């Protein structure tokens, strides 16, 4: 599985996008730490098809609080 990208290095006000692209096999997963807060309260199920692309937009609003929204299966 993929692992999360932040290791206590985020800064309040930091924002950006994380692009996750499945390899040719697909079915990879991603785990998210507790500091990631999602629309609706739960991390999305990422696209699993080979070469699928998902986009995660994030904003660090406080220490240990990264608000996220996902755009899945971007084509």
Phi, psi and omega in degrees: 000154171291157174241164182291158188265343184263133178229065180062030179245003181285154179236141178304132182096344178295140177213165178170193180230142174246121179258123180246119180244123177293148176282188183294342179271320182078190179064022175280153180241171179222138176252147184235138178288169182294342180286347179275123181247130188246150172305128181083354174091357181223143177298144181286159170274117183289157176297141185243357180293151176305133178068011178294149181237128174239148180237128177247118175262138185222157175218126177276114183257341178194168175303131180062027174218106179242111180277135186227151172221142185247139169247114188259149176054052179290130182232000000 
